[in-house]
């Protein structure tokens, strides 16, 4: 049995000397060696700032760093040729590629149009604060640099339901576009702010059949061009779930393929919103477990005051283990970002043990935890802030241990607020598998845990090297496993 392990292969401030697509190509073999099975790559298409954009302000979905648009040919991450080479190198290592899909909005239009709109209450998007009037807005996308290659579709005001800038008024606000598809927003999963259909930029109008068909054509072209194995869907709580189901079903039928799908539905206050989305989309996709991330953040903040026995309570992985992608942090929660809630460094190794070495969920590693990161941005006060994120010690060992040892029956010992543990018995298909994990957010801890009779008399050592001692399993299959204070130990079979 193969344990899937994903990596988010970027962060918001990626600034390494080597452009990302070239870095992916160079690192593909190493990723395979440590046990990575899937790589989530950032949006690969041209965005509003050309080669200086993370990619979520997407302009032209068909420009993968091929055309001179937005003042550059390459994207921030490189050229189309380099992107395709990176995918090829990953595929040669049997690593799945997960492409980022941004369907909620477009940005950086080429031409102005006169657009009928109503002003909207920013705090309650369901409330109009004006009658219909006309503004000049950037709503026409002609992609002059591409000149109709791959698609001649022109996006105009009928393709959008809202916008946030009136050029003639020089005004930033939320404007609901009044079109033939209705005078209000679409039905979306989130009722935050009354209706959270509108998020940013030019909000795509999925009630327009021409838009729906164009995005299907793009999906076909994208897969035929790149051959990715899965998609990460951005900002799904702002998008019509009816259309996402339609698009996914179309792609599955077109290519007769079960794509790996993971969606971002950023929820921190109520796990039932995640669970409801699973039902709403009829289990077509995995979801990132943002509630578990929130628990990790709280645990890091509270230290030994956090009840570790409840770390999985009110999370998606607790109720839907087969549909959960677990993670510690991502590009939105890293320092200086709008959703900043970075898990304290001391707790990160414990959190990684909790997602990597258990049966439930598919873990996703964050790029800085493998490679580190340094960057500068403005803090909330508007001052320059220097950030250095240090890689998590022994993370590669944990990933390898997941691949090699974390198999078989799982026994849990979540019976203490500060010290918890579990064992995986191992399996016949995975030679020398079996692992015992103990972690503590307080004093040094010990757990009397069962490994199973098949391990009687066998010796276990700490894969992380934090303890030089050895543990021998008794004739009944039990042993005392331990860890240092505020730390984690991962016990694996001693090599013969």
N, C-alpha and C positions, 0 to 999 in steps of 0.2 A: 504494500500500500504506500502511495506517495502522499506526503503531507504538503499541501500547497503553502507557499510563503511568497507574499508579494512585496514589492518595494515601490514607494512613491519616489521616482527617480528625478526629483527636482525639489526646490523650495522657492519661496517668493523672490528671494534676492540672489538667485544663482548667479555667481560672478567669477567662477573658476576661470583660469587662463584658457583652458581648453573648452571650446564650445560644446554644448551639452550632447549634440548628436555624435560628435567625435568621441566624447568621453564614454558614452554608452557603448559605442563600437569597441573601444579599447578595453572596457571593463566587462564585456559580455562573458568571457571565459571565467573570470574570477567570480562573477555572480553565480554562475552555474556551480562552481567548485564549492562555494559556501552553502548552497542549498536554496537559492532563489529560484522560484518556478514561474513568476510572472512579474513584468515590469510595467508600471503605470507611467506613461510619458505625458508631459504637459501638452496643452493645445499646440498643434503643429502648424496652424494656419496664420496668415498675415493678420495683424491687429493694427490698431490705430497709430501706434508709435513705431511701426516697422520692426527694426532690429533691436528695439529697446522696450519691448512689451512682454509681460509674463504670458499673455495670450488670452486672457478672459474678457478683454475688450475687443472681441473678434470682428474683423472687417470682411474678409473674403475667405470663405471656407475652402475654396478651390485653389488658393495660392499657398502652397506648402514651402514657400521660399524659392519660387520659380520666376516671379514677375517683378518688374520694377514698380512697386506700389508702396505708398506711405514712406517714400524717401529711402527705400532699400529693396534689394532683391532677397537676401536671406531674412529669416526671422531672428529673434534673439538667440535661437538655439542652433541655427545653421541653415544650410540650403536643403532643397528637396532631395538632391542626390545624397547628401549626408544623412538625411532622415531615413531614406530607403535603405541605405547601407547599414545604419544602426539596427533597423528591423531585421534585415537579412542576417546580421551577425548574431542577434538574439535568437532568431529561429534556428540557426546552425547549432546553438547550444540547447535546443529544445526548451527555450524560455518563451512563454506566452507574452505577447505585446498587448497592452490595454491602452487604447487611444482615448483621449479626453474629448468629449462631445459637449459643446456649448450651444444649446438650442434656445435659451431663454431670450437672448437679445443680440442685436448687432450694433456696431458703432462706427463712426467715421464716414458717414455718407458723403457722396460726391456732389450732390446737387440739392438746392433748396426747392421746396414745394409749398404752395399755399394749402394749409391743412385746417379743417374745422375741428375745434377742440372745446373741451370744458376744463376749467381748473378743478383740481381735486384737493381735498383736505389731506395734507401729508400724513397726519396721524390716523385718519380714518379714510382709507382709499375708496370706500363705498359712498362717500359723501361728496357731491359736486358743490363747488363754491361759486360757480358762475353759470350763466347761460352759454349757449354755443356761440363762439366767435372764431375768427380766423387768425392764424399766425403763419409766419414763414418759418419752416423747420427743415432741418437736414434729414430728409427721409428717402431720398432717391439714391440708390446704389447702382452705378453703371459699370464699375470696375474697368476703367479705361485702359489700365495697364495690361489687363488680361485679354481685352479685345474679343470677348465671346468664346475663348477657348474653353473647352469642357462643358460650358453652359452659357446660353445666351439670356438666361433669366434676369430680368431687371426687377429689383426690389423698389417699391414705391410706397406711398402713404397707405395704400390699401393692404399692405403686408404687415402693418404695425398697429397695435392697440393703444400705445402710449409713448410719450417722449418727455424729456426733462429740460429742454432748452428751446426758447423762442428767439430766433435770430433777430427778427425785426424789433422785438421788445428788449433784447439783450437781458432776458429774464430766465433765471433758473427756477423751475417749479415742476410739479407733476401735472401733465396735461393728458387727459383721456381723449384719444382721437375718436371723433364721431364718424363712423363709417357704416357701410351696408350690413355689417355683421352684428350690430348692436351698439347701444350707447354706453354700455358699461363694460366692466372687465369680464374675463373668462372665469369659469369656475375652476378653482385650483385647490389643492389640499390644505393650504395654510389660510386660516382666518385671522392671522396677525394683522394689525392695522386695518381691520374690517375686511379687506381682501388683499392678499399679498401677491396678486398677479404681477403688478409692476414692481420691478426691482431696480433697474438702471437702464440707461441708454435708450435704444429703440426697442420697445417690447414687441416681440414677434406675435402676430395675430394667427393663431392656429385654427381659427374658424374659417380662414381663407383656404379653399381647397387647392388653389394654385401653389400656395406656400407649402402645404402638406406634401404635395406631389414633388415639388422641387427638393425638399429635404430628403425624400426617399431616393430621388435620383442621385443626390449628393452622397448618400450613404452607400449606394451601390458603387459609385465611382471611387469613393474613399477605400472601400474594402478591396475592390478589384485592383486599385493602384498599390495598396500597401499590405494587404493580407493580414491585418491584425486579428487576434483571437478573441478580443473583447473590447468593451467600451465602458468608460466611466462617464456617467451622466451628471452634468453640473446643474446645481440649483433646482432640483426637481420639484420642490414644494411651491415654486412659482410658475410651474408649467402644467398645462392640461394633462392629467394622467391618461385621458382617453387617447390623446395623440401619441404619447410615449408608447403605449401598448400597441397602437397601430403601426408605429415605426419599427418597433422591435419584432412584431409579428411579420411585417413585410421583409425585414432583413433575414429572419430565420427561414422564411419560405423561399426567398430568392436564392439563397446560397445553400439551402438544406443543411444548416449548421446551427448548433446550439452555442451561440456566443456567450462568453462570460460577461455578465452585466452587473455593475455595481453603481449605485446611485448615491449622490450626496443630498441628504435631507437633514439639514443641520438643526437638530432639536436638542435642547439642554434642560427643558423644564418638565417634560412629561413623556415617558417612554411609550405610552399608549398612542401617541401621535406616530411614532415609528411603526408600531404594531399595526395600526390602522392602515398605514400606507402599504404594508405588505399585503393586506387584504384587498385594498383598493386596486392594486396593480396585479392581483391574482398570482402572487409569488413569481412574477416574471424576472425579478432581479434581486441581487444582494443589496444590502444597505450598510453604509458605514455606521458603526455603533457609536454615535456621538455621545450617548448617555454614559457609556463606559469610559470614554475619554474624560468626561466631566467628573466621574468618580475618581479616576486617577489624579486629576488635577486637585480635587479636594483632599485626597489622601496625602499628596505631596505637601499641601499647605498645612495640614493639621498634624502631621507627624504621628507620634504615638497616641494622640487623641482620636485618631480615626479608627473605626471598628473594621478591621480587615476581614472579619468573618462575613461582612455584608458588602464586599467590594463588587459583587456581581448582582446585587439586588437592584431591581428597576433598571435593568439594561436589556438591550435587544438580544444579546447572546444568551441571556438567561432563558428567554422564552422561544427564540428562533435561532438555535445554534447553527442550523444549516444555511441560514440566509444572512449571517452577520459577518461583515469584514471588520475586524477589530484593529485599533490603531492607538498610538500614544498621542501623537500630534500630527498636524498637517500644515500646509502653507497658509491657511487662514488663522490658525491658532498660534503660530510662532511669534516670538517677540516683535513688537512694533506693528503688528497687523491688527485689523479692526476687531477680530474675534480673539485677541490674544488671551490665552489661558495655558501657558506652557508648563507642562508638568515638571516639577522641581527635579534638578539633576540627580539628587540622591535617590529619588524614587524611581527613576527611569529603568534601571536594571531590574527592579522588582516588577515593574509593570510589564516589561518585555517578557520576563519569565511567565507572567500570568497570561499573556496572549500567545506565546510561542510554544509552550510545553504542555498545553492542555488540548483535549480532544475537540472542544467546542470553538467554532469560529475559524475564519481564515485570517491570519494576521497580515498586516501591512506595515513594513518598516518605513521610517521617515529618513530621507536622504541625509540630513545633517547627523543623524545618529550613527551612520556608517562612516561618513567622511569629514564631519565637522563643517562649520561655516563661519565666516566673518563678514559683517556688512555694517553700513551706516544708514540710518534713516531718521526722520523726525519723530520725536516722542509726542505724547499728548499735549505737551506744553509748547510744542513747536521748535524745540531745541534739537540739535544733532545728537544722536545717541549711537554709541558704538556697541555692537553686539558680537559676542563670540559664543558659538554653540560648539561644545566639545563632543566628539563621538562617544558613544556609550561603550565603556570597557567590556571586552569579551563578547560583544554582540555577535560577531561572526561565529564564536563558539556556541552561543545559544542557538543560532540558526542551524548550524550543523547538527547540534544535538536534537533539534526538532526533526530534522530529516532522518537521522540514524537511529534515535532511541525512543522518541515520544510516540510509541505505538501501543496498541492493545488496551485491555481493560483499565479504566480509570477509577481509582479510589480516592475519596476526598476527606480531608481532615480540617474543615473550616470551623473549628470548635473553640477558638480563642480570639479575642479582639485584637491581639498584637502579633500572634504567631500562627500561621496557617501552613498547610502543606497538602500534597497529593502525590500519588504514585501512578505510573503507567506500567502495566505488567510486562509489556513487550508482546511480540507475536512471532510465530514460527516463520512467517514470510520475511521478517526483518531480523537477520542474524545479530546477536548481541544487543538486541533492543531491550528497553526497560529503563525507567528513570524515576528518581524520587526528588521532589523539590520541596524545600523548606525556606520560608522567608519571614522576616520579622521587621516591623516598623518601630520596635522598641528594643528591649534587651535581647541578648543572645537567646536563641530558642532551640528547643528539641521537640521532635515529633516521633512518637512510637507508631510506625505505619507498616502496613502489610504490602509486601512486594509480590506475594504468591509463592506457592510451594516449589515452583520450578526454579526459583532463585535460591533455595535453601543452600547454605554453605558458601554462597558466592560473595565476592568482595566488591564493594562499591567505593568510588573515589569522587572527590569534588571536581567536576569538569572545569570549573572556573579557577581552581587552584587556591581558593581562599582558605581552605583547610588542608593541612598536610596529613591529617589522620585518615584512616580507612575504616569502613563500616562493613561488618560481616552479617549477612542475613541468617537468622536462626533456623532450626529444623522445621519450624512451623511457617516459615516464610515472612517473618516479621523482623524489624530492626529499629534501632533508635537513630534517626537522622537529625542533623542539627545545622545551625547557621549562626553567623556572627550578628551582633546588634546592628539594626538598621540595614540589613543586607539580605542576600539570597545565596543559597548553595544548591547546586544541581548535581545530584549523585548519579553517576553512571557506572556500568560494569568496568572493573579494572582490566586493562588490556593484559592478555596473557603473554 
